[in-house]
Amino acid sequence: MPQFPTPPTDNNNSATTDVTPVVALKELVARLHREQNKIQDLLSSLGFALRSFNNLNQFLELIPLMATRVTDADGSALFLYKPNGQVRLEQLHWQDSRQRKNIRKALETASSQITLLPNTAPLATATGMLDDQMHRHLGPDVQIFGTAILVKHTERGWLYVLSRDPEYTWTETRQKLVRLIADQTAVAIENDELAVELKKKERLDQELEIGAEIQRRLLPRQCPYIPGASVAARCRPANRVGGDYYDFIPTSHNQIYPHNGVRQDSGRWGLVIGDVMGKGVPAGLIMTMMRGMLRGEVLHGNSPAGILQNLNRVMYADLENSHRFITLFYSEYNPHKRILSYSNAAHNPPLWWHAATKSITRLDTLGMLIGLDANSQYEDAQVQLEPGDTVVYYTDGLTDAAAASGDRFDEENFVTAFSTACRYCNGPEEIVDYLFDQVQQFIGDDRQNNDDMTLVVLQIE
């Protein structure tokens, strides 16, 4: 505590000497108040910059300046760790412009001596290495205090405050202020990384939307006109891009889809349904590739088994290292003879509703997944359809649909629902609506299925 002189007994001087300690105390309080206001203003400005700046580098330029001013130091240095493990002097502020160049050179030399291997150097070890190098290159006259910049508990760099004043002390208040600025720096770095990730996600979303639009255009926009039969179909992907596939393929070049309701074809039609193992973009790309190859194979005039066999040989080389395979059911319907010829590559067998007997038969043949074995063999089969008969093609997204309890819709429920639909629904479109409604009611109206769901219904008039 300061010692003040004893006031003299002279009454004329007593008033003056009595005021001196009071004035000194007031000046001290005023100076502390000004310092406190200065620090608050600086930190407030830093917080405003953190909220306002979109450029990380602009914000980082302020950090050493703020750290220097709030601690009354000679300068401050910001070091950040790079992905390759090197330590880099990111920003420097030094009050004396004549010394700044030499200080920068010394700090750059110090940081260049350190390379940190990811996840190997403990925080204390990294700090000690940098401290040692800075003391070595700055000399003993410079006092240093540093604190880590932690982003999600991971050390990403260091903020140092430097002083040449031999009387300078690292008070608890100064240390807290430096840590506060380091925390603000960490927030800025994390915000910048989140912004970069958000932009990547936005670009990915745009690409996914483009992919989904392309896939929607590749699936049939409308069902074909087939004499003596009617067709309906629907595909509901779990994601924007899915792996389910269905198609209606004319077996000759002269067949085309109807335009303005005018009948323009009477030949055989290929009805196909498939499922690429997996979901999302990879499955969608494979589905798109398979569609083009299958359409080319159909025009060669081979039987359904021959088409699957040739398709499997062509796609095997592309699928061999992808660990993805395709289930595929290919059929051709002859409207003149009402004969459905088909071959199956391990897909869910379509269900055939016999109108006369009100019974159901599965349409199936032996055959392996497309892309599993280059030498796979497939079988041909055919059935004679009668008026009123209905065939439903489907993917396992419907039978595997799960409720909140974990129970699956399963094939037995699907067969029962299909049988009911064939008895009471009026036409293929109503059958498709009914089956999708039954599955949705089972899993819950507020739940979305985790797999693509596709239905194709062929009904003989």
Phi, psi and omega in degrees: 000135183295142179263121180261144181294150179288129182295140178292164182280349180297120183295333182290331182262354186296322182295318182295312184289333178291329184280335188305307180296328179294316179298317180299319180293319178298318179296321178297314179298318180297319180295318178297323179295318178297319178298318180296317178296321179299314180297317179298318179296318181296314180293324176297317178297322179294319177296320177297318179297322179297322180282332191262323188286133173263348182254118182299319183298323178297320179291318182296333178297332182280337191299305180298325178298312180296317181298322179293315186287321183286342180252000181055041180264177177278335182185176181208148182227138178248121177249137176234147178272137180264160181303332181277004177093355180279152177258129186235135172288108185276313181214149179220137169233131179223129187298316183273108184296335181289331181267348189302319183297316180292321178297315179300314181300318180295318180291320178296320177295319180297315183288332181290344181279355187243131170228120183259127175282135183303135174062019180244327183268116175299157184303315181297322180295315180298319179297314181299320179299315182290320177301314182300315181294322180292316177300321183294318186267338177271335180095167184287347184282345183260121175273142182229146170222129182230154176220147185285150171256111186250124176245113183053048177065015178246128180290123183243355180166189182219146174246122182246144171245135187237143178213139175265354182285117181295339179271358184290134180236145180270082180292162179299323179296315179297318179297320179296320180295319179296319180294324178298315179293323177297321178295321176297321177297318179298319178298317180297318179297315180295318178299319179296318180293323177295322178296319178297316179297322179296319178296320176299317180296320179296319178295319179296319178299319178295318180294321178296320180295321177296316178298320179295321179294318178298316181295320178299324180287332180284329175288152183303132178283334179208161179276147183284160171275123178237119183304130176077010181212161174226149187226144172219152182206155176203140176233127179238096181289147177289322176247178180296327175244127185239174181251359177283152184213135168217158184200156170239116190240119174293136184274358176221161182292339186278348180273136175220166178287153180294148179230126181058032175077008182272130179289125185225011179207155179210013182270190180285148179238136173274126175246121188225145174220142182208169182212118174278130180297124184108177182225176173080200187299313180302316179295321179297321179295318179294319178300318180296317178297316181296322181302313181296319180293319181295317180298325176292321180295322183300323183288350178282349175082016179282167176288165178307318179295319178296323179295314179295322182295314179293320179298318180297318180297317183292319186274345184302315182297325181283329184265349189305317184257007182269346183059029176232142181226172186230132167264140186209131173243120181244133178220156175231130181252128176261105185292337181286322182255356184055040179254131176251113177261143186204165173208146187238133174251070173063024177271165175302123182297129174300155180257135182246114178270120177271112183296325184291319184255355183052044178238168183235136177237143175269136178263109186211151171219164177284139179175144183267168177304145173291127178095358182274319182215126183296336184256020180300142178251146181233157185248149174261147173209162177208154179227155177262114179273149181241160179306134182091345179293150181225136177240130177245127173260139183207160175253163186288356175299331179281313183285335179267000180302131187247139174278176180298332180287345183100349178291145180257153180298324176058167187290327181298315177296323180294318179298317179297316180296320180294319178299316178296319181297318181294332180283322192242343182276150181256089175100163183299323182297319178292326177297315178300314179300315183296315182294318178295321179297319181297318179294316181296320178297325181292314184278342180110135184296334183265005182251150177248140181289151181270359182226157177294146179232128183222138176228140170227129181238127176246123180233132180275128184282000000 
